[in-house]
Amino acid sequence: MPEIRTFLCRSDNIGVLLHDPATGACAAIDVPEAGAVLRALKETGWTLTDILVTHRHQDHVEGIPEVKARTGARVTAPAKAGDAVPEVDATVREGDVVKVGSLLASVWETPGHCADHVTYWFERQRLVFAGDTLFTLGCGRVMESPPAVLWRSLSRFLPLPDETAIYSGHDYVLSNARFALAADPENANLKARAEVAERVKRDGRFLVPTTLGEEKATNPFLRATEPALARSVGMEPGSDPAAVFTALREWKNRF
């Protein structure tokens, strides 16, 4: 199994280093802040070989030029991002495979938060790097498409094994928990998880990674097929999940 280091960047971005002990290869998932990534590399002693970009937004790519200059890492970015990602060496689309040493990831195009967003799915290791598509107890804001597009992207996660570890691009756990409790107030699993989130935050930590099983039990945006969530937005049980998701996402925007 790979070694993974997570750390805060900027104010609430999550930095991630993925290290393959078999080969020594190491990837950063996005570079929100050069200094934080370089410090994590120094602390671990790992040598950065790759940067895997999830999407073009500035808070995920602005540290790339400095980190690449210091490490020579190869930058892989979504083809649909065009020239918005700096220092790109390779571009990827749906169905491509990327390598970090001996670790292989399938590329999923997961638009909704933005049109170029991709997710990296390491099937053998059961690891997902979801960027700003799926968060612990939440999902990304819809910015460049109808909400149903993001629902389709989120739906791709649902068939994965429950033990799949999901790494997201931000620590929004407490605000997501407050909304989730408003939308799904009778969910005992959610109540317990919100308490854990509060305790972890007080300890200076965050609930990243999460697991798919935990999210299916507590994340309202993955539970749009559940009668309780349909009722919470004034719809009948059995309503179109995309419509339920849309109503939930619009509610969260105003929350």
ChimeraX attribute file (.defattr): number of C-alpha atoms within 10 A of each C-alpha:
attribute: neighborCount
match mode: 1-to-1
recipient: residues
	/A:1	11
	/A:2	15
	/A:3	10
	/A:4	13
	/A:5	13
	/A:6	17
	/A:7	17
	/A:8	19
	/A:9	22
	/A:10	13
	/A:11	8
	/A:12	13
	/A:13	22
	/A:14	25
	/A:15	26
	/A:16	24
	/A:17	24
	/A:18	21
	/A:19	25
	/A:20	18
	/A:21	14
	/A:22	11
	/A:23	11
	/A:24	14
	/A:25	20
	/A:26	25
	/A:27	24
	/A:28	26
	/A:29	27
	/A:30	31
	/A:31	30
	/A:32	26
	/A:33	22
	/A:34	20
	/A:35	15
	/A:36	17
	/A:37	26
	/A:38	17
	/A:39	12
	/A:40	17
	/A:41	17
	/A:42	11
	/A:43	9
	/A:44	11
	/A:45	9
	/A:46	18
	/A:47	16
	/A:48	24
	/A:49	19
	/A:50	24
	/A:51	27
	/A:52	26
	/A:53	29
	/A:54	28
	/A:55	29
	/A:56	23
	/A:57	17
	/A:58	12
	/A:59	16
	/A:60	25
	/A:61	24
	/A:62	18
	/A:63	20
	/A:64	25
	/A:65	17
	/A:66	15
	/A:67	20
	/A:68	21
	/A:69	10
	/A:70	12
	/A:71	13
	/A:72	15
	/A:73	21
	/A:74	17
	/A:75	23
	/A:76	21
	/A:77	30
	/A:78	27
	/A:79	18
	/A:80	17
	/A:81	20
	/A:82	13
	/A:83	11
	/A:84	15
	/A:85	22
	/A:86	16
	/A:87	17
	/A:88	20
	/A:89	11
	/A:90	13
	/A:91	16
	/A:92	21
	/A:93	17
	/A:94	14
	/A:95	11
	/A:96	13
	/A:97	15
	/A:98	18
	/A:99	14
	/A:100	19
	/A:101	17
	/A:102	12
	/A:103	20
	/A:104	16
	/A:105	22
	/A:106	20
	/A:107	20
	/A:108	21
	/A:109	21
	/A:110	29
	/A:111	24
	/A:112	26
	/A:113	24
	/A:114	21
	/A:115	20
	/A:116	21
	/A:117	27
	/A:118	31
	/A:119	27
	/A:120	24
	/A:121	23
	/A:122	20
	/A:123	15
	/A:124	10
	/A:125	14
	/A:126	17
	/A:127	19
	/A:128	24
	/A:129	25
	/A:130	24
	/A:131	28
	/A:132	27
	/A:133	27
	/A:134	29
	/A:135	26
	/A:136	28
	/A:137	29
	/A:138	24
	/A:139	26
	/A:140	20
	/A:141	18
	/A:142	22
	/A:143	13
	/A:144	14
	/A:145	13
	/A:146	12
	/A:147	21
	/A:148	17
	/A:149	19
	/A:150	28
	/A:151	26
	/A:152	15
	/A:153	21
	/A:154	20
	/A:155	16
	/A:156	11
	/A:157	19
	/A:158	15
	/A:159	8
	/A:160	15
	/A:161	13
	/A:162	15
	/A:163	13
	/A:164	21
	/A:165	20
	/A:166	22
	/A:167	25
	/A:168	28
	/A:169	28
	/A:170	22
	/A:171	21
	/A:172	18
	/A:173	19
	/A:174	18
	/A:175	13
	/A:176	20
	/A:177	24
	/A:178	15
	/A:179	19
	/A:180	24
	/A:181	19
	/A:182	14
	/A:183	22
	/A:184	20
	/A:185	15
	/A:186	11
	/A:187	15
	/A:188	13
	/A:189	11
	/A:190	22
	/A:191	18
	/A:192	11
	/A:193	18
	/A:194	21
	/A:195	13
	/A:196	14
	/A:197	19
	/A:198	16
	/A:199	13
	/A:200	13
	/A:201	15
	/A:202	10
	/A:203	9
	/A:204	7
	/A:205	14
	/A:206	24
	/A:207	21
	/A:208	19
	/A:209	18
	/A:210	18
	/A:211	20
	/A:212	23
	/A:213	16
	/A:214	18
	/A:215	22
	/A:216	16
	/A:217	16
	/A:218	26
	/A:219	26
	/A:220	28
	/A:221	28
	/A:222	24
	/A:223	20
	/A:224	25
	/A:225	18
	/A:226	15
	/A:227	16
	/A:228	20
	/A:229	26
	/A:230	25
	/A:231	16
	/A:232	16
	/A:233	16
	/A:234	11
	/A:235	16
	/A:236	14
	/A:237	16
	/A:238	13
	/A:239	15
	/A:240	14
	/A:241	22
	/A:242	19
	/A:243	17
	/A:244	29
	/A:245	24
	/A:246	22
	/A:247	20
	/A:248	22
	/A:249	22
	/A:250	14
	/A:251	13
	/A:252	18
	/A:253	10
	/A:254	6
	/A:255	10
